[in-house]
Amino acid sequence: MPSARKIVLHSTSGLRPGLDALVAEWMAAGVQYVGVVGVDAEDVEEAIDWFCIGDGANPYDMLTASHAYPESMEDAIALATQIDIPGEVAIVEF
């Protein structure tokens, strides 16, 4: 688990089980931004948003973005780097 507060998630297989546990780890670690690039990036980003909302009683504030074709990993990293959240960008494959 990266200690970064900004993550670029490279989706290699799209939305699948295990994303909820990954997002829970990120919330516990204080991650503030996740940009998703790759397979079904928009669906994965939307799922992350819903995991952060939970039942609505105690939503977690996380900025998210999806990068669909023709945007690349480099584009996703560039955006994450420019966002005004301190720290490095971690790349996570899922």
N, C-alpha and C positions, 0 to 999 in steps of 0.2 A: 504494500500500500504506500503510495507516494505521500510525502509530507507537504507537497505543494498545495497552494490554495487555488491554482488554476490548472485545469486538466483539459487536454484534447483527447477525446475518446475515439479511437479508430475502430469502428464497427466492422468486423470481418465477416459476420454471419447474420447480422440484423438482430431484431428483437427476439430474445430468448430467455429462458429461466436463468436466474442468477443476477440479473441486473438490479433487482431490488436490494439484494444483500450488498452489492457493490456501492450503490447509492447510499445505503445506510452507513457504510464505512466512511464514505466521503463526508456525510453530514457530521458524523462523530469527530472527524478530523478537521472540520472547519473549512472545507472546500467551498469557495464562493462562486466559481465559474466552471462550467463544463461546455465545451464545444464538441459537437459530434460530427464526424466525417466518415464516409464509407457507406456500407450496405444499410438501406432503410434509415438513414440518418435522421430524417424528420420524425419517424415513428419512435426511434430510440429517444430522441430529445423530448418528445411529448410524454413518453413513459417516465422519464426522469422528473419532469415537471410534476406529474401526478404523484410519484413517490414522495416528492418534497411537500406536496400539499397534504398528503395523508388523509385523515378523516376531517381535516379542517380545524381541529382543536388547537394544534400547535404547528402551523406550517413552517417549513424551513425556507429561508430566503436564499435562493441560489439562482444566479443568472445563467441562462443556457442559450445555446445557438446551434443550429444545424447547418451543415455545409453540403449541399447537393451538387451533383455533377453540373457544371464543369469545375466547381471549386475543388481544390486539392488539399492534401495534408498541409502543404506549405501555407496555403491561404488560411486554414484553420489556426495554425500556429501563429501566423502574423497577427490575426485578430486577437488571439489570446494574449499575445505579448503587448498589444496596444491598450488593452483594457486596464483601467485605473485601479488595479488590485495589486498590491505588492507581491513580489516573489517570482520565482521561476515557473515555467510551464512544464508540467509532466505529461508524457504521452502514455496512454493506457490502451492496450488492445483488448477488445472484448468480442 
